[in-house]
């Protein structure tokens, strides 16, 4: 019921136009861990050699404390006590469009970004940056992940932050993700997270048994 409600409300809100399926889990870091795994699976499907495995994230971000999500959080305070991090992660500068061509390459399977960063200060993505990210991901066949665990669920006044009018470009369409992660406000204190995926770019690559949780979807 929750999964269906999330898809219905997301589509009605004008956000994530391709939202189709939801993976329910217990926390935000698990939601991002699922997103990272799904991106890796898409990369492996597109290139069975395994070369398309790199995940790109950005400085001043925070994506969680499990090893995958932590590897996408380039902050020495969090990473050093548990280093070395998982291989295959690259870090860029938030809102820097010029770097994207060299940062996001044919080896990139996924890019994870917060439309509004919370942990590193309240840093808002420019519409141009998100649109450029979407374009570059499309060019190289990478999955674009929006982490809205802190900024989503009406915390900006729109249901999802990436659909807020302030993030609409001067011309053309706003950037929409292939994967959208949520937690925190989703449970109002109850430990729950959700990873929303697109049918076209993600779900068709995920097979039963690729990812799971004892309590996900289980009354």
C-alpha positions in Angstrom: 0.0 0.0 0.0 2.8 2.4 0.8 4.7 1.6 -2.4 1.6 2.3 -4.5 0.9 5.5 -2.6 4.4 6.7 -3.1 4.2 6.1 -6.8 0.8 7.7 -7.2 1.7 10.8 -5.2 5.1 11.2 -6.8 3.5 11.1 -10.3 0.7 13.5 -9.4 3.2 15.9 -7.9 5.0 16.3 -11.2 8.2 14.8 -9.9 10.1 11.7 -11.2 7.9 11.1 -14.3 9.1 7.5 -14.7 8.6 6.3 -11.1 7.2 2.8 -11.3 8.4 0.5 -8.4 9.5 0.9 -4.8 11.9 -1.1 -2.6 11.0 -0.7 1.1 13.8 -0.9 3.7 14.6 0.2 7.2 16.7 3.4 6.8 18.1 6.0 4.5 21.5 4.4 4.3 19.8 1.2 3.2 17.8 3.1 0.6 21.0 4.5 -0.8 22.7 1.1 -0.6 20.0 -0.3 -2.7 20.3 2.6 -5.2 24.1 1.9 -5.5 23.5 -1.8 -6.0 20.9 -1.1 -8.6 23.2 1.2 -10.5 25.9 -1.4 -10.4 23.5 -4.0 -11.8 22.4 -1.7 -14.6 26.1 -1.1 -15.4 26.8 -4.9 -15.5 23.7 -5.5 -17.7 24.9 -2.9 -20.2 28.6 -4.0 -20.1 29.0 -7.6 -18.9 32.8 -7.1 -18.6 32.3 -5.2 -15.4 34.1 -2.1 -16.6 31.0 0.1 -16.2 31.0 0.1 -12.4 32.1 3.5 -11.2 29.8 5.6 -8.9 30.1 9.4 -8.8 29.2 11.5 -5.8 30.0 15.0 -4.7 32.0 16.8 -2.0 30.0 18.0 1.1 27.4 15.2 0.5 26.1 12.7 3.0 24.6 9.4 1.9 24.9 7.1 4.9 27.0 5.0 7.1 27.0 1.5 5.6 30.1 0.7 3.5 28.6 1.5 0.1 26.8 4.7 1.2 29.8 5.7 3.2 32.1 5.2 0.2 29.8 7.7 -1.6 30.3 10.2 1.3 33.7 11.9 0.8 34.1 13.3 4.3 37.3 12.1 6.1 35.5 12.5 9.5 33.2 9.6 8.5 35.4 7.6 6.2 38.8 7.5 8.0 37.8 5.3 11.0 36.4 2.6 8.6 38.9 3.0 5.7 39.7 1.7 3.1 36.5 2.5 1.3 35.0 0.3 -1.4 36.7 0.7 -4.8 35.0 2.3 -7.7 33.9 5.6 -6.2 34.8 9.1 -7.7 34.1 12.5 -6.2 33.3 15.8 -7.9 32.6 19.4 -7.0 28.9 20.2 -6.4 27.5 22.6 -9.0 30.5 22.4 -11.3 29.2 21.7 -14.8 32.5 22.0 -16.6 34.0 18.9 -14.8 31.1 16.5 -15.8 32.6 15.4 -19.1 35.7 14.0 -17.4 34.0 13.0 -14.2 31.1 11.0 -15.6 32.5 8.6 -18.3 31.6 5.4 -20.1 32.9 3.6 -16.9 30.2 5.3 -14.8 27.3 3.2 -13.8 25.6 5.7 -11.5 25.7 9.3 -10.2 24.3 10.0 -6.7 23.5 13.6 -5.8 21.3 15.5 -3.3 19.3 18.2 -5.0 19.8 20.2 -1.8 22.8 19.1 0.3 22.1 19.0 4.1 25.1 17.7 5.9 27.7 20.0 4.3 25.6 23.1 4.7 22.4 24.0 3.0 23.8 23.9 -0.5 21.2 24.1 -3.3 21.9 22.6 -6.7 21.6 25.0 -9.6 19.0 23.9 -12.3 21.8 24.0 -14.8 23.9 21.5 -12.8 21.1 19.0 -12.4 20.1 19.3 -16.1 23.7 18.9 -17.1 24.0 15.8 -14.9 20.9 14.3 -16.5 22.2 15.0 -20.0 25.6 13.5 -19.2 24.2 10.4 -17.6 22.0 9.9 -20.7 25.1 10.3 -22.9 27.1 7.6 -21.2 24.2 5.3 -20.0 24.6 6.0 -16.3 21.8 5.9 -13.7 21.0 9.3 -12.1 20.1 8.9 -8.4 18.6 11.8 -6.4 19.1 11.3 -2.7 16.1 13.2 -1.1 16.3 11.6 2.3 16.9 15.0 3.9 15.3 17.4 1.4 12.3 15.4 0.2 8.7 14.8 1.4 7.6 18.5 1.3 10.5 19.9 3.2 10.9 22.5 0.5 7.2 23.1 -0.1 7.0 20.6 -3.0 6.6 16.9 -2.5 10.1 16.2 -3.9 12.7 18.9 -3.9 13.8 18.2 -7.5 10.3 19.3 -8.7 10.4 22.6 -6.8 9.9 25.6 -9.1 13.2 27.1 -8.0 15.0 24.1 -9.6 13.3 24.5 -12.9 15.7 25.7 -15.6 15.1 28.9 -17.5 14.2 26.9 -20.6 13.5 23.2 -21.1 12.5 20.5 -18.7 13.7 20.1 -15.1 16.0 17.1 -14.4 14.3 13.9 -13.2 16.1 10.9 -11.7 16.2 7.2 -12.5 16.3 6.4 -8.8 14.9 8.5 -5.9 15.7 7.6 -2.3 13.7 8.6 0.8 13.6 7.9 4.6 13.6 10.3 7.6 10.3 12.2 7.2 8.8 9.1 5.4 8.5 7.4 8.8 7.9 10.3 11.2 10.2 8.5 13.7 9.5 5.0 12.5 12.6 3.4 10.9 11.7 3.1 7.2 13.2 4.0 3.9 12.3 3.7 0.3 14.1 3.4 -3.0 11.9 4.4 -6.0 13.0 3.3 -9.4 12.2 3.9 -13.0 10.8 1.0 -15.0 12.6 2.0 -18.3 16.1 2.6 -17.0 16.4 0.5 -13.8 13.6 -2.0 -12.9 13.9 -4.0 -16.1 17.5 -4.9 -15.1 16.6 -6.0 -11.5 15.7 -9.7 -11.1 14.1 -11.4 -8.1 16.9 -12.2 -5.6 19.2 -9.4 -6.7 18.4 -7.4 -3.6 16.1 -8.1 -0.6 15.3 -7.5 3.1 13.6 -9.7 5.6 11.0 -7.0 6.4 10.6 -5.3 3.1 7.1 -5.7 1.9 6.3 -8.1 4.7 3.4 -7.3 7.1 
